[in-house]
Amino acid sequence: MKKILKYSLIGIVALCTVLVCGGYYMLGHALKPDEFAARARNSRTSCEYMFGQYPELKPWVDSLQAAGALRDFYIENDRGETLHALYVAAAEPTRKTAVIVHGYTDNAIRMLHIGYLYNRQLKYNILLPDLHGHGASDGAEAQMGWLDRLDVLQWTATADELFGRNNETIHIGDSTCARSSGTEMVVHGISMGAATTMMVSGEVEHGTHRQPFIKCFVEDCGYTSVWDEFRGELKVQYGLPAFPLLHVASWLCKQEYGWDFREASALEQVKKCSLPMLFIHGDADSYVPTWMVHPLYAAKPEPKELWLVPGSEHAMSYKDYPQKYTEHVKKFVGKYIQ
């Protein structure tokens, strides 16, 4: 009996050790992928990639740089981390502003095509943040949108200050002074940035995060939750079920970073959002599977619109249909931002 108990305990300890090691491996693979060094942090290769994929960007960026219009901005978040963004004011003063949120292992530079859409074509002010662990922002791991939602809320407030001030002149007695009239803002994200956008959407009408200058959202191929996304990748890449490895990795994430995979839910956040949202998803997306957009759309209260993009794979809708993409976005945001 003692031997049986001894070997049973050894087996349990060994199993727990294997699960914890496997959980740490999965957590590292998911939140600290090799692409961070080669892709998310490398501005030179990001520029080369974007200029190769979107030739119209280089003359636009060159003209912005020549005019000193493409600028860096830094803030410190509540956790003491320094975060970076690029921003460009519209050529003519306007309250219309877009905050544009990049995806997993991307950075602000890799969202310049959407920046071009808003700034060059729609005449908006734009701000493109580097999320935690990406680009020139502090951090060593992806937060998959969940803690990023708080940083993006800080960035939207920053954009409102940057672009909203000095738009209105008032007279008090014999004195003349400028008063900020604020902005009218859209938050637009792709992939993890779209999930971040939806996570932001659940905050802006509630509690301490109320931001009345945000008028609408555009999400392009975002996932329902981090749990659903990782569960799918675990099955596709490794042929493994969610239990028990995903449960262990989620628990470890809570211990290491203060959040878990289930709570990081875009689906739950959009339920709380009554502001307008445009959903965009390629109907050939297998990375963030197309099925995910349907429960997200169903959960979101009106007003809302859905564009399923024929034949487009993950995050390729603009690349495949730049004119139609621009027309869809222009028509949608134009209803809510004048």
C-alpha positions as CSV (number, residue, x, y, z in Angstrom):
1,M,0.0,0.0,0.0
2,K,2.8,2.4,0.9
3,K,4.5,1.7,-2.5
4,I,1.3,2.3,-4.4
5,L,0.8,5.6,-2.5
6,K,4.4,6.6,-3.2
7,Y,4.2,5.9,-6.9
8,S,0.8,7.5,-7.2
9,L,2.2,10.7,-5.6
10,I,5.3,10.6,-7.9
11,G,3.0,10.2,-10.8
12,I,0.8,13.1,-9.8
13,V,3.9,15.3,-9.2
14,A,5.3,14.3,-12.6
15,L,2.0,15.0,-14.3
16,C,1.7,18.4,-12.7
17,T,5.3,19.2,-13.6
18,V,4.6,18.3,-17.2
19,L,1.4,20.4,-17.3
20,V,3.1,23.4,-15.7
21,C,6.1,23.2,-18.1
22,G,3.7,22.8,-21.0
23,G,1.6,25.7,-19.8
24,Y,4.7,27.9,-19.6
25,Y,5.8,26.8,-23.0
26,M,2.4,27.6,-24.5
27,L,2.3,31.0,-22.7
28,G,5.7,32.0,-24.0
29,H,4.9,30.8,-27.5
30,A,1.7,32.7,-27.5
31,L,2.6,36.0,-25.8
32,K,6.4,36.2,-26.6
33,P,6.7,34.8,-30.1
34,D,10.0,35.0,-32.0
35,E,8.4,37.5,-34.4
36,F,8.7,40.2,-31.7
37,A,12.4,40.7,-32.4
38,A,12.2,40.2,-36.2
39,R,9.0,42.0,-36.9
40,A,7.2,43.9,-34.2
41,R,10.3,45.7,-33.0
42,N,12.0,46.4,-36.4
43,S,10.9,49.7,-37.9
44,R,13.2,49.4,-40.9
45,T,11.9,46.0,-42.1
46,S,8.3,47.2,-41.3
47,C,8.8,50.2,-43.6
48,E,10.3,48.0,-46.3
49,Y,7.4,45.6,-46.1
50,M,4.7,48.3,-46.1
51,F,6.3,50.2,-49.0
52,G,6.6,47.0,-51.0
53,Q,3.0,46.0,-50.3
54,Y,1.5,49.4,-50.7
55,P,3.5,51.5,-53.2
56,E,1.3,54.6,-52.6
57,L,2.6,54.8,-49.0
58,K,6.2,55.9,-49.7
59,P,5.5,59.2,-51.5
60,W,2.9,60.0,-48.9
61,V,5.3,59.2,-46.0
62,D,8.1,61.0,-47.7
63,S,6.0,64.2,-48.1
64,L,4.9,63.9,-44.4
65,Q,8.5,63.6,-43.2
66,A,9.6,66.5,-45.4
67,A,6.9,68.7,-43.9
68,G,7.7,67.5,-40.3
69,A,4.1,66.2,-40.1
70,L,4.8,62.6,-39.1
71,R,5.6,62.8,-35.5
72,D,6.4,60.6,-32.5
73,F,4.6,60.9,-29.2
74,Y,5.1,59.2,-25.8
75,I,2.9,58.7,-22.8
76,E,3.3,56.8,-19.5
77,N,0.5,54.5,-18.6
78,D,-0.9,53.7,-15.1
79,R,1.6,50.8,-14.8
80,G,4.6,53.1,-15.3
81,E,5.3,51.9,-18.8
82,T,6.4,54.3,-21.6
83,L,4.2,53.9,-24.7
84,H,4.9,55.2,-28.2
85,A,2.6,56.4,-31.1
86,L,2.9,58.0,-34.4
87,Y,0.6,60.9,-35.3
88,V,-0.3,63.1,-38.2
89,A,-2.5,66.1,-38.1
90,A,-4.8,66.6,-41.1
91,A,-3.6,69.1,-43.7
92,E,-6.6,71.4,-42.8
93,P,-7.7,71.8,-39.2
94,T,-10.5,69.4,-38.4
95,R,-12.1,67.6,-35.4
96,K,-12.3,64.3,-37.3
97,T,-9.8,61.9,-35.8
98,A,-9.0,58.2,-36.2
99,V,-7.1,56.1,-33.6
100,I,-5.8,53.1,-35.5
101,V,-4.8,49.9,-33.7
102,H,-2.4,47.3,-35.1
103,G,-2.4,43.5,-34.8
104,Y,-0.4,40.7,-33.2
105,T,3.4,41.2,-33.7
106,D,2.7,44.3,-35.9
107,N,3.3,47.9,-35.0
108,A,2.2,51.4,-35.9
109,I,4.2,51.4,-39.1
110,R,2.3,48.3,-40.3
111,M,-1.0,50.2,-40.0
112,L,0.1,53.1,-42.3
113,H,-2.2,51.8,-45.0
114,I,-5.2,52.5,-42.8
115,G,-3.5,55.7,-41.8
116,Y,-3.4,56.6,-45.5
117,L,-7.0,55.8,-45.8
118,Y,-8.1,58.2,-43.1
119,N,-5.4,61.0,-43.4
120,R,-4.8,61.2,-47.1
121,Q,-8.2,60.2,-48.4
122,L,-10.7,61.1,-45.7
123,K,-8.7,64.1,-44.4
124,Y,-8.6,62.9,-40.8
125,N,-6.1,63.5,-38.0
126,I,-4.6,60.1,-37.2
127,L,-2.8,58.5,-34.2
128,L,-1.3,55.1,-34.5
129,P,-0.1,53.6,-31.2
130,D,2.4,50.8,-30.6
131,L,0.8,48.4,-28.2
132,H,2.6,47.1,-25.2
133,G,5.5,44.9,-26.3
134,H,5.4,46.1,-29.8
135,G,7.2,48.8,-31.8
136,A,8.8,51.4,-29.6
137,S,6.6,50.8,-26.6
138,D,7.7,49.2,-23.4
139,G,6.9,45.6,-22.6
140,A,8.1,42.1,-23.3
141,E,4.9,40.3,-24.2
142,A,1.6,40.7,-26.1
143,Q,-1.4,41.5,-24.0
144,M,-3.8,40.3,-26.7
145,G,-5.9,43.4,-26.4
146,W,-7.1,43.0,-22.8
147,L,-4.8,45.3,-20.9
148,D,-4.2,47.1,-24.1
149,R,-7.8,48.4,-24.0
150,L,-6.8,50.6,-21.1
151,D,-3.8,51.9,-22.9
152,V,-5.9,52.6,-26.0
153,L,-8.3,54.5,-23.9
154,Q,-5.4,56.7,-22.7
155,W,-4.3,57.1,-26.3
156,T,-7.8,58.3,-27.4
157,A,-7.8,60.9,-24.6
158,T,-4.3,61.9,-25.8
159,A,-5.5,62.2,-29.4
160,D,-8.5,64.3,-28.2
161,E,-6.0,66.7,-26.5
162,L,-3.6,66.8,-29.5
163,F,-6.2,67.4,-32.2
164,G,-9.1,69.0,-30.3
165,R,-7.3,72.0,-28.8
166,N,-7.3,75.4,-30.4
167,N,-10.2,74.5,-32.7
168,E,-12.5,77.1,-31.2
169,T,-12.0,80.7,-30.2
170,I,-14.1,82.3,-27.5
171,H,-14.3,85.9,-26.2
172,I,-14.5,86.6,-22.5
173,G,-14.9,90.4,-21.8
174,D,-12.0,92.1,-23.6
175,S,-9.9,88.9,-23.7
176,T,-9.7,86.3,-26.5
177,C,-8.6,82.8,-25.8
178,A,-8.7,79.4,-27.4
179,R,-10.9,76.6,-26.0
180,S,-10.6,73.0,-26.9
181,S,-13.8,71.9,-28.7
182,G,-12.7,68.3,-28.7
183,T,-12.7,65.8,-31.5
184,E,-15.1,63.4,-33.1
185,M,-13.3,60.1,-33.2
186,V,-13.3,56.6,-34.7
187,V,-11.3,53.7,-33.3
188,H,-10.3,51.3,-36.1
189,G,-8.4,48.1,-35.4
190,I,-7.3,45.0,-37.4
191,S,-6.9,41.5,-36.0
192,M,-5.6,41.7,-32.4
193,G,-6.2,45.5,-32.9
194,A,-9.8,44.7,-33.8
195,A,-10.2,42.7,-30.7
196,T,-8.7,45.5,-28.7
197,T,-11.1,48.0,-30.4
198,M,-14.0,45.8,-29.3
199,M,-12.6,45.5,-25.8
200,V,-12.3,49.3,-25.7
201,S,-15.9,49.7,-26.9
202,G,-17.2,48.1,-23.7
203,E,-15.6,50.8,-21.6
204,V,-16.2,54.2,-23.2
205,E,-19.8,54.6,-22.0
206,H,-19.3,53.3,-18.5
207,G,-17.7,54.3,-15.2
208,T,-14.5,56.3,-15.2
209,H,-13.8,55.6,-18.9
210,R,-16.5,57.7,-20.5
211,Q,-15.2,59.3,-23.6
212,P,-18.0,61.2,-25.4
213,F,-15.7,62.2,-28.3
214,I,-15.6,58.6,-29.5
215,K,-18.4,58.3,-32.0
216,C,-17.9,54.9,-33.6
217,F,-15.7,51.8,-34.1
218,V,-14.4,49.8,-37.0
219,E,-13.2,46.2,-36.3
220,D,-11.6,44.2,-39.0
221,C,-11.2,40.4,-38.3
222,G,-11.1,40.5,-34.5
223,Y,-11.6,37.3,-32.4
224,T,-14.4,36.6,-29.9
225,S,-12.0,36.0,-27.0
226,V,-8.4,35.1,-26.3
227,W,-9.6,31.7,-25.0
228,D,-11.4,31.0,-28.3
229,E,-8.5,32.1,-30.4
230,F,-5.9,30.1,-28.5
231,R,-8.2,27.1,-28.3
232,G,-8.5,27.1,-32.1
233,E,-4.7,27.5,-32.6
234,L,-4.0,24.7,-30.2
235,K,-6.2,22.4,-32.2
236,V,-5.0,23.5,-35.6
237,Q,-1.2,23.7,-34.9
238,Y,-0.8,20.8,-32.4
239,G,-4.0,18.7,-32.7
240,L,-4.6,19.1,-28.9
241,P,-7.8,19.7,-27.0
242,A,-8.2,22.8,-24.7
243,F,-8.2,20.6,-21.5
244,P,-5.9,20.6,-19.6
245,L,-3.1,22.6,-21.3
246,L,-5.1,25.8,-22.1
247,H,-6.6,25.9,-18.6
248,V,-3.1,25.7,-17.1
249,A,-1.7,28.4,-19.5
250,S,-4.6,30.7,-18.7
251,W,-4.0,30.2,-14.9
252,L,-0.3,30.9,-15.4
253,C,-1.1,34.1,-17.4
254,K,-3.2,35.3,-14.4
255,Q,-0.3,34.7,-12.1
256,E,2.3,36.3,-14.3
257,Y,0.4,39.1,-16.0
258,G,-2.8,39.7,-14.0
259,W,-5.4,38.5,-16.6
260,D,-6.6,35.2,-18.0
261,F,-7.7,34.1,-21.4
262,R,-11.4,33.8,-20.6
263,E,-11.9,37.3,-19.2
264,A,-10.2,38.8,-22.3
265,S,-13.4,38.7,-24.2
266,A,-14.4,41.0,-27.1
267,L,-17.7,39.2,-27.1
268,E,-18.6,40.3,-23.6
269,Q,-17.4,43.8,-24.2
270,V,-19.4,44.5,-27.4
271,K,-22.6,43.6,-25.5
272,K,-22.1,46.7,-23.4
273,C,-21.5,49.0,-26.4
274,S,-24.4,51.1,-27.9
275,L,-22.1,53.1,-30.2
276,P,-22.1,52.3,-33.9
277,M,-19.7,49.6,-35.0
278,L,-18.7,48.3,-38.5
279,F,-17.6,44.7,-38.6
280,I,-15.3,43.6,-41.5
281,H,-14.2,40.0,-42.0
282,G,-12.8,38.1,-44.9
283,D,-14.9,35.0,-45.7
284,A,-11.7,33.0,-46.3
285,D,-10.1,33.8,-42.9
286,S,-8.8,30.7,-41.1
287,Y,-6.4,32.4,-38.6
288,V,-9.2,34.3,-36.9
289,P,-12.0,32.1,-38.4
290,T,-14.8,33.8,-40.2
291,W,-17.4,32.2,-37.9
292,M,-16.2,34.4,-35.0
293,V,-17.7,37.6,-36.6
294,H,-21.3,36.2,-36.4
295,P,-21.6,35.9,-32.6
296,L,-19.8,39.2,-32.2
297,Y,-22.2,40.9,-34.6
298,A,-25.2,39.2,-33.0
299,A,-24.1,40.3,-29.5
300,K,-23.6,43.9,-30.5
301,P,-26.6,46.2,-30.0
302,E,-27.7,48.4,-32.9
303,P,-26.4,50.4,-34.7
304,K,-24.1,48.1,-36.5
305,E,-23.1,47.0,-40.0
306,L,-21.4,43.9,-41.3
307,W,-19.2,43.5,-44.5
308,L,-18.1,39.9,-45.3
309,V,-15.3,40.3,-47.8
310,P,-15.4,37.7,-50.5
311,G,-12.3,35.6,-50.8
312,S,-10.1,37.6,-48.4
313,E,-7.9,35.8,-45.9
314,H,-6.9,37.1,-42.5
315,A,-6.3,40.9,-42.4
316,M,-6.2,41.1,-46.2
317,S,-9.5,42.8,-46.9
318,Y,-7.9,46.3,-47.6
319,K,-5.1,44.7,-49.7
320,D,-7.6,42.8,-51.8
321,Y,-10.2,45.6,-52.2
322,P,-8.7,49.0,-51.3
323,Q,-11.3,51.0,-53.1
324,K,-14.3,49.1,-51.7
325,Y,-12.7,49.0,-48.3
326,T,-12.3,52.8,-48.3
327,E,-15.8,53.3,-49.6
328,H,-17.3,51.1,-46.9
329,V,-15.3,52.9,-44.1
330,K,-16.1,56.3,-45.5
331,K,-19.8,55.7,-45.8
332,F,-20.0,54.2,-42.3
333,V,-17.9,56.8,-40.4
334,G,-19.5,59.6,-42.4
335,K,-22.8,58.8,-40.7
336,Y,-21.4,59.6,-37.3
337,I,-18.5,62.0,-37.8
338,Q,-19.1,65.2,-39.7
